């Protein structure tokens, strides 16, 4: 005779969270999709993260030699879907829904409860991480999802035998370790141990799961053949480790809290004698289950979660990513708009800002209006890191210094890997240098990358038509500016490279404007004044604003009159220089006037010049 089951206290079936998917949760995921689509902009993430992925057997085999390689391969593939904003948003929603349902299923198996807010904890953490480092967010989120899925499968096992559960635990933990790496393996074992101890009250299976949990780190490190730091932190140094740890720990900790919390007692039936007694205080558990309290707590939780995510994504890193994205798309007006309100620019953003100012015709007019620049170097070379190195490649290429662009591109390729933008750049460089076979190497590799094959295939077809194809306007303009002489050098000597360009191709207006800008940022007003006679060669009808400012300062410092070659400095510039001189004298005598000096003249070459003089003293 079958024993009747206690349906009141038995845990709900594993599919219950899916069947009871609330309308509020669906609305929250729609809001999350809109947030990712409009604020995080997956296409911007794709451009900046540049996660390499190629549809080739050789690339796939690279991930088979160490624990967690398959997970990293899957994360790299999903990162390619950020190429389109709507696809990248769908990837987040799909992974977020999976974590939400798995978390509620785990809570249900631990305590018979599946709170809506608890299911959204890993989703908010994933969204927070997604906006900072989407590649690492994918790898971490997939690892958590795999561990939760295996843990749910383990909890559903009907076996009561200690040995069968022990064997299943070892088998599933080994699968998690091989496919996803150390941390998903440890998360699965922690959930298995917690379930045996807290939910089933079975000490022997719990101890059987605890043994591999203690030995898993040593086993994975010993079998991996990789440095211990690579196993312990597979996400690298860019991802915030505390945030990833919170993503891995939130589900087991919440499940344990729900399991140990006292359940509310049932409401006692009212008797005739009890009506005359004083009402007993309502237990805490029953008060927490009050619908009004639950709604207030859920509203506070969601407000706090969205506020934390919003402010976490409000830093400068997001703006730097947008600058890189818009510069790559030649949308230079957007580069200038994004860079303007930032408190300080990183070196790579400065290089892209200066290129955007040139294309907008404002390099010699508004260079110092962007006072948030810190490095003030047009071509810093390798001194300021690989990011600035990669940013300079496009500037050098447009100037006509193809050899230097190639050198920096290879340096960036060595540091950052086979990014699609670097492969494109090196293919174009080899086309410009009439090396079609070398160009084919990069184009064939790029053809195996998702969403890059169409462009690469078109270039390969054009190369079949002739060694100088493809003959688009951009490459034709660069080819007309290419230097014809060699210049042996170490580093990137900006003035020498620009002078070489003007000597080889005198009509190179970009090189001329960059040379004048170089003299401005190095405060070399004497050499700048000697270049005024060349303004006629480039069709200047007036003197650019910063050049006027530099000429007036040169005349004041040297007590000489600079030959303007028939041009005149605008009266408003002369008047403003007089006002600046008076304001500077007041600021020297009264430190309280210095903020007004910066506010009124911070966009001028004069202010830049004197602040640098003060710093050098």
N, C-alpha and C positions, 0 to 999 in steps of 0.2 A: 504494500500500500504506500502510495507516494505521500511524502510529508508536505503539507501545504506551505507555500512560501510566504514569507512576511513581506508583502509588497509595500508596506508602509515605511519600513526602515531599509529595504534593499536599495542599492544604488541604481540609478536610472540607467537604461541601456546606453551603449556607447554612441549610438546615433541620435540620442536625445538633443544634444546641442545643435545639430544640424536641423532637426525637425522644428526646434523652437527658436530659429534664427529671428531675432526681434526686428521689427521695422526700424526702430531707432538705431540698431547696429548697421542696417543697410544704408540708412541716411548718413551715418558717420563715415562709412567707407566711400560713399559718393562725395562727401566733403573732402576726405583724404585724397581722392583721385583728382579733384579740382585743385587742391593745394599743391600736389606734386606737379600737375600739369602747368599751372600758372605761376607758381612761386619758385619751385625748385628747378623747373625746366630741364627735363631729362636730357635734351639735346645739348644743353650747356654742360651737363655732367659728362656726357659722352666725349665732347670736345676736350675737356680739361683732364679727365682721368686717363683717357687714351689707353684703356685696357686692351692689350694685344690678344687677338683670337683669330685663328686660321683654320679653315676647314680642310685639314690635311692629316694624314696618318702620323707623320713625323711630329707634328705639334701635339697630337693626342698622346703619343707615346711618352712625351715629356712628363705627363701627369700620372703615369702609372707606376713610377718607381718609389713612391713614398706615401705614407698614410695621409689621407685627406686630399690627395691629388684629384680624385674624381669630383669631389665637391668644388674644388677651385676651378676645375674645367667647366663645370656647370655654371658656376657664378660668372666666369669670364664670358660664357656664351650669352647668358641673360643680360649682362652689361651691354652687349652690342645692341640690344633692342632699344636702348636709350637714344639711338640715332633718330628715332621718331618720338616726339613727346607723348603721343597718345599710347604708343606701345610701352614706353617706359612707365607711364602711369598705370597701365594694366598689370605690368609685372609686380609693382608694389602692391596693388589692390589684391592680386591673387595670392601673393605671399602673406600679406597681412591677414586676409580671410583665413588662410590655412592655419596660421599661428593662433588666431582668435578661436577657431573651432577646436583645435587640438588642446589649447590651454583649458577651455571649458570642459572638454572631455576628461582631462586629467583631474581637474577639480571635482568633477562628478564621481570619478572612481575613488578619490581619496575621502570625500566627505558626503557625497550625495547632493552637493550644492554646485551650481555653475553660475556664479555671479557675473553679470554683464561687465561691470567695471574691472573685475579681475582678468577677464579675457582680453581687455583692451590694454593692459599694462605692457605686454610685449609689443603690441602694435605701435604704441606711442614711442617706445624705445627704438623700435626699428625705424620709424619715421624720423626721429631725431638723428639717428646715425646715418640714415639715407641722405639727408641734406648735407652732411659733413663729408662723408666718403662713401659714395654709392657702391663702389666695387667691394669694399670691405663689408658694407651693410648686406649685400647679397650673400657673400660667403658666410657671414655670421648668421643671418636669418635662415639660410638653407640648412646650416648645421643644427640650429635649434629646432627647426621643423622636422628634420630627419630624426633627431633624438626623441622628440615628443611622439612622433609616429611609432617608432620602435617601442617606446615605453608603453604606449596605449595597447599595442599588440601584445606585449608581455602581460599587462594587467588583464587582458581578456582571456588568457590561457585558462582552460578549465581544470588543469591538472592540480591535484593536491599533493602529489609526491614531491618530497624535497629534492630528490635527485633529478627528476624531470625539470623542475623549475630551475634548479642549479645549472643543468645543461643548457636550457633555453637562455638563461641569463648570460652565460659565457659566450654562446653562439651569437646572440644579438649584439653583445658588447664588442665582440671581435668584428662583426660586420660594420658597426658604427665607427670603430677605430680605423678600419681599412678604407672605408669610403669617405668618411668625413673628418677624421683626425682625432686628436686627443680630447678636445673639449666637448664635442658631441658625445663621445664615448663616456666621459665622466658624467655628463648630464644624464644620460640614459641610466647609468648605474646608480646615480643618486636618486632618481625617481623610482627605480626598482627597489632599492633599499627602503626608501621612505614608504612606498606602498606596502611592502611586507610588514614593516614595523608599525606604521600608523593606521593603516586601513584593515589589513588582514590579521594583525596581532600574531603573526607567524615569525617566531624568532629564528628558527633554523634556516628557512629560505632567505630571511633578511641577512643573516650572517654569511650565507653563501653568496649573496650579491655584494656584500661589503668587502669580501676578499679581493675580487677583481677590481673593485673601485680603488682599493689602496695600491694595487700593483700595476694598474693600467698606465699611469704616467711613465714608470720605468720601462714597461714592456714596449710602449710605443716609441719612446726615445731610443731604446736599444735596437729595435727592428727598423727604424726609419732610415738610418744611414745619413741623417742630416744633423746639423748642430742643434743642441738642446734648445737654444734661443729660437730657432726657426720652428720647432715643434711647439714650444710653450707660447709663442706669440706669432702665429702664422699670418696675422693681418698686417704686420709691419709697424713702423713707428708713426705713420700718418694718422691712423685710426686711434681715437681715444680709448685706451684699454679699459678704463673704468666703466665706460658706457657699454662696451661689449660684455664685460663681466656682469653688469646689471641685466643685460638681455638674456644671458644664460641662467642667471640665478633667480629671476623674478618668478617664473612658474613654479619651481620646486618650493621656494620659500612661501609663496602664497598658498600652495596646496597644503603644506604642513600647518600653516596657521589655521586654515579652514578645518583641518582634520582635528586639531587639538582644542579649538574653541568649543565651549559648552553649547549644546543644542538647546533651543528654547523648549521649556516644558509645555505640555499640552494644557489648554485652558480647562481648569476644573469645573465640573458641573455645579450649578448653584442649587443649594438645598434650602429648605424653609428656615432652618436654624441659622444658616450663614447669612441671611438677609439682615439680621440685627447686629452682626459683627462689623467692626471697622474693615474697610477694604484693604487687602494686602497690597504691598507695593508691587508694581509690574516688574518682572525680571528684566535684566538688561538685554538678554537675548531676544525677548519678545518685543522690547522697545526698538531694537535695531531692525526688526523685521516689519515694523510699521511702514505702510506704503509711503507716507509723507516723508519719513526719515530716509527711506531708501531713495526716493526721488531727489531729495535735497543732497544726499551724499553723491549720487550719480552726477547731478548737475555740477557740484563743486569739483568732482574728479575730472570731468571733461573740460571744464574751464581751465583748471590748473594744467592739465595735459597739453591743451592747445597753446596756452600761454607759454609754457616751457619750450615747446617745439618752436613757436614763432620767434621768441627771443634768442634761442640757440642758433637759428638760421639768419639772424640779423647782423652778423659780423661782416668784416671786410672780405673774408675768403669768398663769400658768394659773389660779391662785386668784382673781385679779381677774376673769378671764373667767367663772369659775363664779359669783362673786358677782353679776355682771351678769345671767347667765342665770337664776339662781334668783330674783333680784329681779323680773325680767320675768315669771316664772311665778307670782309671789306665794307662793313657798315660802320664807317668811322664817326659819323655823327653820334651814334649810340655809344661808341667808346668814350667820346668826350663828355656825353651826358652822364654816364655812369661814374666816370673818374672824378668829376667836379666836386661832389659832396663828400668824398672820402677824406678822413683825417690825414691819412698817409698812404702812399702807394708803395708796393713792393717793387724791386728792380725790374722784373719782367713787365709789370703794368706801366712803368715809366717808359720803357722802350716802345711799347705799343701805343702809349699816349702820344709820344713824340712823332711816331709815324702817322697817327691819325691827324695830328695838327698839321703835318706837312700836306697830307691829301686834302685837308679842308682849307688849305691856303692860309693857315694861321700860325705856322711855326715861328715866324719872326714877329708876329703881332701879339700872341697870347701865351707864349711859352712860360712866362713868369706869372701869368694869371693862375696857373696851377701850382700854387705854392706848397701843395701837399707832396711834392717830390722830395725824396730824401737823398738818393744817390747823386742826382744831377749829372749823369753820364749818358752820352748818346750811344756809345758802343763800349760797354764795360768788359767785353770778352768773357773769360771764364771766372773772373774774380768774384762775381756775385752769385754763383750757383748755376745749376743746370737749367733752371727755369728761365733765367735771363739769357742764358746761352741759346736756348731754343727760340726765344722771342727775337733775338738779334738776327737770326738766319734770314727772315723775310726782309728785314731792312737792308742787310748786306746784299741780298739777291737783287732787290729793286735798285739799289745804288749801282750795281754792276760789278761788285766785288764777289764774283762767283766762287773763286777759290776759298776765300775766307768763309763764305756761307757754307761751303761743303765741309770745311774743317770743323766748324762749330756744330753742324748737323751730325757729323759722325761722333763727335764728343757726346752730344745729347743722346744719340742712338746707343752708345755704350752704357750710359747711365740709366736711361729711362726705357730701354727696350724698343721693340719694333712697333712704335706708335704709328697709326695710319698717317698722321700729318707729316711725320718725319720721312716715311717711305715715299709719300707724294713729293715732298721737297727734294729728296735725293734723286728721284726719277726725273724731275724737271731740271735739276742741275746737270745731270749727265746728258740730257737731251741738248741743253744749251752748250755743253762742251763737246758735242758731236761724238758721244760715246754711246751708241745705241745698244750695244750688247750689255754694257753696265746698267743702262736704264732698264733693260728688259729684266734684269735680276730683281730689281725693286718692284717693277710692275707685275711680274709673275707672282711675287709674294703677296702684293697688295690685292691681286685678283682672287686670292683665297680668303680674304677677309670679308665678312658679311657687310653688304651695302657699299662696298668699295669696288666690286668687280666691274660694274658698268663703266666707270671712269677709266679703270686700268685697261679694260678690253679695248676701249676707244683709242687710248694712247698706243696700245700695241698695234692696232690696225693702221694708225697713222704712221707709225714707225716703219711699217712694211712699204709705205709709199715713198720713203726717202729718208736719208739720215738726219735731215734737219726738221722733220715733222715731230709733233704737231706744230703748225705755224700760227698759233693764236696771237692775238694782239699783245698780251702780257709778256709772253716769251720774246716776241719780236722787239718790244721796247727794251727789255733787259739786254737782249743781244746787241742792241745799238749802243748800250752804255758800257759794255764789258771792257775792262782794261786790256791794254795791248802790251804792257810791260810787266816785268816781275818786280816784286818788292819784298825781299827777304826780311822777315821780322819775327819777333817773339811777342806774344800777346796780340792786342788789337790797337795799334797806334792810330788813333782817330784822325788826327790832322794829316799824317803822312798818307793814309789810305784815301782820304778825300782829295788831297792835292794830286795824288797819282791819278785818280779818276778824272779830275779836271784837266790834267796834262794829256791824258789819252783821248778823252772826248770832251773838249771844251764846252759844248752846249749842254752838258749834264746839269740841269737846273737843280735837281734834287741834291746832288753832291755840293753845289754852291750854297744852297740854303742850309744844309747840314754843316758846312764849314763855318758859315757865319754863326749858326747856333752854337757850334763848338767854342768859338771865340767868346761868345756871350757867357756860357756856363763856366768857362775857365777864366773869365774876367780879363781877357787879353784885348783891351780896347785899342791898343796901338796897332796890332795886326789887323783887327777888324776895320779900322779906319782906312787902311791901305787897300781894302777890297772894294771900296765904294765906287771906284772907276769901272768895275765890272758889272754894275747894275744895268748899264745900257745893253750889255750882251744878252740879258735875259728879259728885256722889255719892261723893266720897272719904270713906271711913270712917277711914282712917289717913293719916298724912303719908308720902309716898314717901321712901325712904332718903336720896337725895341732897339732898332739900329739908330733911330733918332736919339733915343735916351742914351745909348752908348756914346754917340758922337758928342752930345752936350757934356757928358761926364768926362770924356777924353779932353775936351777943350778946357774944362775947369781944372783938371788935374795937371795938365802939361802947359797951361797958359799959352796955347797955340790955337790957330784957327785951322780947322780941318777942311780940306778941299772937298766940296760936295759935288763937284763936276756938273755945275749948272742947276743943281736942285736946291730946294729950300726946306728947312725944318719948319713944320707947321707951328703957327703962333701958339696954339693951345698946348703944344708940347713944351715950348719955352716957358709959358706961364706956369705950367704944372711943375716944371723943374725948379722954378723959383719958390713955389709953395713947398716943395719937398725940402729944399735947402733950409728954409725957415723952420719947418717942422722938425728937421733933423737936429738943428741947433737947440731947439727947445727940449727935445728928448735927451740930448746929451746933458743938459743942465738940470732936467727934472725927470727922473725915471717914471713918474706917473703919466707922462705924455707919450711913452713908448707904445702902449696899446693903440693909441690914436694914429700914430705913425704907421703901424702895421695895417690898421684898418683902411686908411686912406690911400696908402701907396704900396701895399703888399703885392700888387700885380705888376710892379715896375722893375726894370733892370736895376734902377738906382737902389731900391730897397734890398734886392738880392745882393748887389755888390757890397753894400756897407755891412749887412749882416755877416757876410763871409769874411770881411776884413776884421770885424770885431771878434769873430770866433778864432781867427788865426793869431790874434794878439795874445 
